[in-house]
Amino acid sequence: MEIIKSPTGKEITCKSWQQEGLLRLLLNCLDPDIAKAPEELVAYGGRGKVARDIESLKAIVNALMNLENDETLLIQSGKPVGVFRTFEYAPRVIMAGALLVPHWSNWEYFHKLEERGLTAFGQSTAGSWAYIGTQGILQGTWETFGQVAKRHFGGTLKGKMVLTSGLGEMGSAQPLAITANGGVAIVADVDRAIVKKRLISSMIDIMADSLGEALEMAGEYIAKGEPVSIGLCGNAADVYGYFVSHKITTDVVTDQTPAHDLESYIPSGLSPREAHLLAEEEPERYEKMVMETIRRHVRAMVELKNMGAVVFDYGNNLREQGRKAGIEDAFCFPGFASEYIRPLFCEGRGPFRWVALSGDPEDIYKTDEVILSLFKGDTRLHDWLNFVERRFMFHGLPARVCWLNYKERSVFGKIINEMVTSGKLKAPIAITRDHMDAAAVASPFRETEAMKDGSDAIADWPVLNALLNCSSGATLVGIYQGGGVGIGYSIHSGVTVIADGTEQAQKRLDHVLKADPALGVIRYADAGYETAREIIKDPDFPAKVVS
C-alpha cells in the first residue's frame, strides 16, 4: 500500500472546501507520522480504523471529490453506501459506526460480523476522521494529572513518582503530561520498538534498560525535585507486580494499555509478534493468557492502592476486564473522568480542536495568539499553550487542542472564520473535537461513571447530540459505539465544521459551536449538578431549557 498523506496548500480537488476539508482530515488519519498501522487503515486505539477496507477508502475519496455542494454522503461503519440530494446547509457527510442492536452488542458477535466484512471498529476520532495523533489526548491527560496534583499533592507532582503503562497513540501523552505537572514518570510498554519510537520523538526523556535502572534514575530525579519521564520495556502486570512483591511505594498509579480490546492486549511472557501469532493459531489459549495477565495487572493496582498510592483507571475498561478475570474488588479505585474531569463537563468545557488544512504550522501559531489574546484571564489555558508550543512537534496536518467551554468555542470559531476570509490564514481550518465531550458520550465505565442521578448508561444524549449537530449544519456528523472501552460499553458522537471563510460557514459555526457544548451543560444540569444548573439560568445561555 502506498504511503498516504493529506494534501496541503490552497489548491483543492473537491468541489468546495467543505468536502476538501473532510478529505484532508480522512487522509491525515493515515499519515504514517501519526497512524498506528496505516497499511491496515488503523489510526490508533488497538484497531481503530478510518475505513472498512481499501476498496471502501478509495470509494470514499472518489465520492468526496465528486460530491456536490447540496449532496450528503452516507458512511455505514467505514463503507460509503449512498449520496443523497439534501441542501447546501446540510452535512456533507453523515456516519454511523459499529452500532449493533443491544442484545448482540458484544465483541464476540461484532468480530463475527467484522470477519464477514459487514462492519468496522472506528474507535472514536479514527472513525470520524478527526484523529490528530498524541496531541488529541494530550491536554486531557495534562488536565487529569493537574487535577490529581491539585487534589492530592498541593497543586504539583514535584517530587512524586507516577507509575503507568502503555505508550501507544493515546498513552504516549502520559509522560509529557506528568512531567509538565512536575512529576517523575515510569512508563512501561511491552513493545521495545514503541518505547524507542517515543524516545526518538521526545515523548519520553530516557529509556531504561531494566526496572532496577528505572527505579534508580527515578529516585535521583525525585531527590533533586526535577521532572523526568522514563520509558521501560516490560509488561504492565510484571512491572506493577514487582512493585508489590518488593514493597516499593509510588505516589500515583494508572494505566493506558489497550485492555478494552483483548486482541490488542499482550499477555505476560510474550512479545507483540509472539502474541499475534498465538492469537491466530491458538485463540482460546491466547485469551486465557490475556485474562490471567489482566488479573495480575489489576490485582497489583489494587494492592498498590492499599499501600497508599493514588490509583485510577484511565478509561480503557481495565477494571471491568479485571472483574471478569476474578478480581472482586476491581472497582475499588475510581475512573479518571468521574474523579477528576467531571467539573469541566458541567461547564460545557471539553476537548475542542482545530486543524490547519493548509499544512502550514504558522496558521496554528496565529490561532494560538488569538486564544492568548481572547482569554487573558485563563492562566491554565495560557500555561497549556506555552507548554505545548515548547514541547510538542506537529505531526501530520498541524493542529491544536484547547479545552474551551460553550461560550468560548463559538467566539473563537467566528474569529477563525474571519481570519480565513481576510487571508490572515493560508487556507481554511477544520474545527472538531474528541468524543469525550459533555453531551457526546454515554460510557458507564468512563465519562458517565457514577452520575449523580444514576443515568450512567442513558445513551439518549449522544444520539440527541448527533441529531442536533445535523440540524445545526455541521459539515460532518456521526454516531458510534465502543470508543475507549470496547463494544457494548459506550455510545458516542463526533462532529466537524469546516471554517472556509464563507457566510454559510459562519452560520454553521455559530449554530454548531453553541448547540454542541450547550447540550452538554443541559445533560449535566438534568443529572443534578449545581454548576450546570446555574449556567442554564444565564439569560445568554444558547438554548431554552424546558423542564
Salt bridges, closest charged atoms under 4 A:
GLU20 OE2 - ARG24 NE 2.85
ASP31 OD1 - LYS5 NZ 3.01
ASP33 OD2 - LYS5 NZ 3.24
GLU68 OE2 - LYS15 NZ 2.55
ASP70 OD1 - ARG85 NE 3.47
GLU71 OE2 - ARG85 NH2 3.94
GLU114 OE1 - ARG47 NH1 3.55
GLU114 OE1 - HIS111 ND1 3.47
GLU143 OE1 - ARG380 NE 3.62
ASP205 OD1 - ARG391 NH2 3.86
GLU226 OE1 - LYS224 NZ 3.79
ASP238 OD1 - ARG296 NH2 2.70
ASP255 OD1 - HIS297 NE2 3.30
ASP261 OD2 - ARG47 NE 2.77
GLU263 OE1 - ARG47 NH1 3.52
GLU263 OE2 - HIS111 NE2 3.48
GLU280 OE2 - HIS276 NE2 3.33
GLU282 OE2 - ARG285 NH1 3.58
GLU292 OE2 - ARG295 NH2 2.82
GLU303 OE2 - ARG299 NH1 3.28
ASP313 OD2 - ARG319 NE 3.14
GLU320 OE2 - ARG323 NH2 2.64
ASP329 OD1 - ARG299 NH2 2.94
GLU339 OE2 - ARG151 NH1 3.18
GLU347 OE1 - ARG349 NE 3.13
ASP360 OD2 - LYS426 NZ 3.04
ASP368 OD2 - ARG400 NH2 2.80
GLU408 OE1 - ARG349 NH1 3.22
GLU418 OE2 - LYS414 NZ 2.57
ASP437 OD2 - ARG409 NH1 2.96
ASP437 OD2 - ARG433 NE 3.50
GLU447 OE2 - ARG446 NE 2.86
GLU449 OE1 - ARG319 NH2 2.79
ASP510 OD1 - LYS514 NZ 3.10
ASP516 OD2 - ARG409 NH1 3.91
ASP516 OD2 - ARG433 NE 2.73
GLU530 OE2 - ARG533 NH1 3.94
GLU534 OE2 - LYS537 NZ 3.10
ASP538 OD2 - LYS407 NZ 3.33
